[in-house]
């Protein structure tokens, strides 16, 4: 039997939906009509090199989104969630320790994109995330179709229309309907859509597929996106697709679709020259080299460098190797051996005081299958974050936040998990009578 205080808590929780409905009727406009577009822009558009080419920096996107959101907060009296306040305080306080250690105040604002991402997601509900997925799915389908068309143009020998520099300085070629910074044999391109490299396009496709799976969207469109995503020839894309396949509920209808779709793809590849292209660009990278490593593995030796540095320099694990590795990557590459694009990169570049949200998110994604087979999709997303580490970037912070939201929403939508939550509320978080 629970006491009067616990009764008050339970009654207040039961009245909460009615209170939100009465006072938040106008606020739903922001969730339904505005927030999905802000999440879509920050998660799938803000990193396009087009914006960089015209001088639009990430801080401008942040200011634009914050101005709109703060305006709605004032008009509709939206309130900050306590978890967002605690998370922000934790990030800022730990970043301040690094700032004091390196005597560099830039560390305090170094996680601004992650803070903005969680600031947006705190106002989301399932309906707003669903609409974000719908917008992103249609957009990505168009991007992939245009990317395939650009790939065919290059296959027939059509040269690029022009080129412009990516943010990292490498040239990005415009093949009429897609960008590409990667050639195969000087003829075939790996399309990047509107992004700086093909791996980025694959990441966004897989993120959408993961969200669609978690929120039980139509899997036919999901698989169309995943199959078209192979035009990037990304090895990480193949790995995610395998994880996504195991997350599916393969009933008789789905098994029939899978078999027919696979046969159709095999027939198309074998009847054209595309089979040789895929073999050279993708499958050969899975073969073992003379040294016993996978041909497409360009991460292991970087991770060894990162491990050796963190082992030899005790301060690296907590504070990072040097401020230049956080704020001037080109200078970092000149001073230190290659250590990028591996799971230890955030640790040696930023230190644990800054990178702990990444490792906490990674642990959450990789352990999520304990809640059910469906969460192998979020496990696959976690594998992508191993290959493209860090969630402090302007888009990856939003993608990671949305996936966390989707996983948590689905976990607590389950009746069995509601029973567990109710038990914890009554027996752990609420005082019982003596």
N, C-alpha and C positions, 0 to 999 in steps of 0.2 A: 504493500500500500504506500503510495507516494503522498508527501505532505502537501500543505496548502500552497507552498511556493512552487512545487512542481506542477500542481494543477493550474496555477496562474500561467506558467510557461507554456504548457500544452494548449490551454485555451487561447493564449495570445498567438500561438503558431497557427491554430485553426482559423482565427479571425484574420490572419495576415492577407490571404488572397482577396477578401472582400475590401479591406482597407486600401490595398493597392489598386483594385478595380475602381473604387470611388474617386480616389485622389489622382490616379494616374491615367485617367481616360484620355486626356490630351497628350500625355507623355508617350502614349503608344504610337503617336504619329512619328516621333523621332525613331523609335525602334523599328517601325514598319517601313517607313518611307525614306529615311535619311541614313540611318546607321548601316544598313546593308551596303549602300553605295560607298560609304566611307571605308568600311572593311574591305570591300572589293578593290577600291583604289589603292589603299595602303598595302594590301596583300598581293595584288596581281599586276599592278600598273606602275607603282611608284619607282620600281627599280629598272624600268626600261631605259636603255641608253639614249633614247630619243630625248628624254627630259634633260639628261646630262649634256647632250649636244647643243641644246638651245639655252644652256646656262641655268636650268632649273635644278637646284640642289635639294638634297633630302630634307634639309632644315626648312625649306619653303613648303614642302608637302606637310611637314609636321605643323607648321604655323597655320596653314590653310585648314587642316582637319581640326586642329584645336580651336580655331576661331569659330568654326561652325558648331562644334560640340558645346563649347562654353556658352555660345549664344543660346542654344536650346536649353542648356542647364539653367540659365537665367530666366528664360521665358517660361519654361515648363517646371521649374523648381525641382530638377533632378538632383538626387543626392548621391554622394560617393558611398560606395560599399566599404564596410570596415576592413574586409580582407585586402582591398586595393590599398587602403591607407597603410596597413601593416606591412604589406609587400613593398610599397614604395619607400617607407621609412627604413626597412631592412636593406634595400638596395643602396639607398643614398648613404646610410651610415657606414656600411662596409666599403663602399666606394671611397668615402672620405678617409678611411684608414689608409687605403692605397695612395690617395692624394697626399696625405701627410708623409708617408714613407718616401715617396718619390719627389715630394715638394713640387707637385704638378697639379694645380686645381682642375685641369681638364678631366681628371678621373671622376670628379663628382658628377659631371654631366655625361659620362661615357655610355651610360645605359638609358639615355633618354628615349631611344626608339622602343625599347622593351617596356618602359613605363607608359609611353603613349599607347602601345598596343594593348596593355592590360587596362588602361584607362578607358579605351573604347569597348573592350570586351565585357567590362563590368556592367554596361548598360544593355547587353544583348540578352535576348531570350531565344528559345528554340525557333520561333517563327522568323526572327530577324536573321539568324544563322542559316536557316533553310533558304531564305530569299537570297542571301549572299551566295550560297552554293548554286542556286539557279542562275544567277547573273554570271558567275564565274564559269559555269559549265557551258553556257551558250557562247560566251566570249572565247573560251579555250577551244571549243569545237571549231569556231571560225579561224582562229589562229593556226590550228593544226591543219585544217584543209588548205589554207594559204601556204603553209610551210611545205606540205606535200606537193603543191603546184610548183613552188619555187625549186624544190628538189628535182622535179621532173625537168624543169627548164635547164638546170645545170647539167642534168644527165644528157640532154640533147645538145650540149655545148654552148648554151646561151651564156655570155659573160655577164658579170654583175653590172648593174646600172651605175653604181658609184660606191664609195666607202666613206666612213667617218671613224674617228677614234673612239674606242670604248673607254670607260673610266680608268681602266688599268693601262691604257696607252696602246693596246693592240688594235689593229684595224678590224672594223666590222663591215663586211661587204653586204650591199643591198642587192639581193637577187629578186628584185621586183616585188615579190609578195612575202619575202622572209629575209631575215638577217642571217649571217653565218660568219663565224671567225675561224671555221675549221674546214679544211679541204682534205679529201682522201684521194691520193693519187693525182692531185692537181686537177681533177675533173668533178668528182662527186663531192657534194657539200653535206655537212651535218647541220640541218636547219636549226635556228635558234628562235624562230618566231619573232617577237618584238623585244627579245632579251639579248644579253651580251654574249651568251654561249649556249650550246645545245643542252648542257647539263642543267642549266637554270630552267629551260623550258620543260625538261623532263620532271624536275622537282615540282613545278607548279601543277603539271598534269597529275602526278601521283598524289599530291596533296588534295586535289579536288576528288580524285577517285577514293581516297581514304575517307574524306568527309561524307561522300555519297554513301559509302558502305556503312559507316557508323550510324548515319541517320536514315538508313533503310530506303534510299532512293532507288529508282529504276536501274537495275544493273546492266540493261542493254546499252544505254548511253554511256555508262561507266566504262564498259569494255570497248566501246567504239573509241573513247578517248584514250584508253590504255594502248589499244592496238595502233592507232594513229601515232601515238607517242614514240613508237619504235623508230620513227623517221629520224629521231635524234641520235640513234645508234649508241645510246647510253647504256653502259654496263649496269649502272645503278638502277636504271629503269627496268631492266630484265629481272634484277634481284627483287625489286618491289613487286613486280607483276606476279612472281612466284608466291610471295607472301600473301598477296591479295587473293590469288587463286585459292589458297588453302583457307582463307577467311570466308569463302562463299559457302552457302548452303546448296550443295549439289543434289537437288532432287532430280527426278526423271526428266523434267522439262529443261532444267539448266544443263544437265549432262548432255542432252541431245543438242542443245545450242552450242555447247563447248566443242563437241566432236565435229559438228558440221562447220562451225567457224574455223576450227583448226585445219580441217581438210581443205576448206576454201583458200585459206592463207597459204598452205603448202602448195596447192595447185598453182596459184598465182606466182609464187616465188620460183617454182620449178619451170614454169612455162615462159619465164622472162629472165633477163639477166640480173634481176634483183637478188636472186639466191647467191650469186657470186659476190655481190656487193655486201650483202649482210654477212656472209661468211668472212670476208676480209675485214669489214669494219667493226663487227661485233663478236662473232663466235670465235675467231682466231685469238681474240684477247683473253679467252678462257683457257687456252692451251698452256701447258707448262713449258717454261723456258729451260735452257741447259742448266741453269743454276737451281732448278726446282721450284721457282716461283711462278705465279700466274703472269702471263704476258701483259695483261691489262692492269697489273698491280703497280701503281705509282705512289702508293701511300705508305707501305710498310717501312721503307728506309727513312722516310720523313718522320714517322712515329718513333723510330729508333733514335734519330737525332734529338727529338723532343724529350724522350725518356732520359737519354744520357745527360742532357743539359740540366733537367730538373733534378737528376741524381747528384750531379757534381756541384750544383749551386743551390744550397738549401732555400734561399729566399725565393727562387723561381716559382715553386709550387703555390706559394701564398700571394706573392705580389707580381709575378710575371718576370720575364727576363730583363726588360728595359722599356721605358715609355715609348721608344720609337717603334716597338713591335705592336703597340696599341694604336699609335697615331700616325706612323709613317712606315708603312709596310715595305716600301722600296728600300729605305735605309736599313730596316731590320734585316732584309735579305742580304744586304751588303756586309753587315756586321756578323750575323749568325748563319749557321748552316741551314739549308732548307728544312722547315719544320711545319709548313702549312698543310691544310686540307687533310687532317687526320684527327682522331678523337682527343689527342693530347694538345692540339694546337691552342684551344682556348686557355688551357692551363698555363702553357709557357708564354703565350703572348699577353694574357690579361691577369693571370693569377687566379686562384680559387675565390678570392674575395669579390671578383667581378664575374667569374664564369660559373658560380654555383647554380644560377637559374638554369643554365644549359644542362649541367649534369643532373640536376633534380628532374628536369623535364625528360631527359634521356632515360633515366631510371624508370620514370612513370610510364613512358611509351613501351619500353622493352619488357616491363612486367605486366602490362595491361592484359595479355592473353589469359591470365589467371581468372579473369571475369567471364571468359567465354571465347569461343572460336572466332566470333566476329571481330574481336579486337586484335587479331593477327594483322589487320589493316593498319592499326596504329603502331603495332610492332614494326611493320614494314616502313612506316614513316620514321620511326626511330632509327632504323637501319640507314635511311637516307641522311639523317642528321649525323651519323657516324662518318659518312663519306663527305658531307658538306657541313662541317661542325659549326657550332655557335648559333645562338638565336638572338643576338644583339642587333642584327641588321634590320633595316627598315621594313623589309617584307617578311623575312623569316620569323621575326618576333610576332608578327600578326598571324602568320600561318600556324606557328606553334601554339599561340594562345587560342586560336579557333579550334584546333584539334584537341587541345586539353579540355576546352569547353564541351566539345561534342562527346568525348569519352566520358567525362564526369556526368553529363546529362543522361547518357544512355545507361551508365552504371546505376544511377539512382532512380531511373525509370523502371528498373526491374523490381518486381514485387518481392523477390527474395532479398534484394539489397535494402529495400525499404523496411523489411522486418528486422534486418540487422541494425539499421540506423535507429529504428524505434527502440530496440533493445538497449543500444548504447545510450540513448537519450534517457531512458528510465532508470538504468542500472549504473551508469557511469557518470553522466553529466548532470544528473539531477539528484539532489540529496534525498535519502530515504529516511523514514522515521526510525528512531532507535528501537 
